Amino acid sequence: MCDQGCHPNPLAKYIRALHCPTRWVIIRFIGNGKKSTKEIHDFLSENNEGMTPSGLYFHLSELKKAGIIGVAEYKEKGGGAPEKVWKLKRKSIVIDLLDVSKEAE
């Protein structure tokens, strides 16, 4: 909420999810296809965006919370937990300023 008593901004979830340049790299890498967590991690490492697995899961979970990406499937790997395969759920975000204004009234 703003200091003038407005309703929460419906765009806030996108702003929070997209403020980080690494998340834009992830979105572009997934593109129109599907990428496993390992593929994303390897790509980031190869492009000087390396991070810990927990750091990557944080970025993926923030994008998922905003509805930008989702789990497309699970890939079975030798005896451990299945690996998540991600896809874009949204390829664009449309802002209708009139609808946003109505929500704030």
Residue pairs with C-beta under 8 A, 6 or more apart in sequence:
1 7
1 8
2 9
6 104
7 103
7 104
9 15
9 100
10 100
10 103
11 95
11 100
13 65
13 66
13 67
14 66
14 68
14 93
16 62
16 66
17 23
17 62
17 63
17 65
17 66
17 68
18 24
18 66
18 68
20 59
20 62
22 44
22 49
22 51
22 59
23 59
23 62
23 63
25 44
25 47
25 49
26 40
26 44
26 59
26 60
26 63
26 69
27 63
27 68
27 69
27 88
29 35
29 40
29 43
29 44
30 40
30 69
30 86
30 87
30 88
31 88
32 88
32 91
33 87
34 72
34 73
34 85
34 86
34 87
35 43
35 85
35 86
35 87
36 75
36 83
36 84
36 85
36 86
37 53
37 56
37 57
37 60
37 83
37 84
37 85
37 86
38 83
40 56
40 60
40 86
41 51
41 53
41 56
44 50
44 51
44 56
51 59
60 69
60 84
60 86
63 69
64 70
64 71
67 89
67 90
68 88
68 89
68 90
69 86
69 87
69 88
69 89
70 86
70 87
70 89
71 84
71 85
71 86
71 87
72 85
72 86
72 87
73 85
74 82
74 83
74 84
74 85
75 82
75 83
75 84
75 85
76 82
76 83
77 83
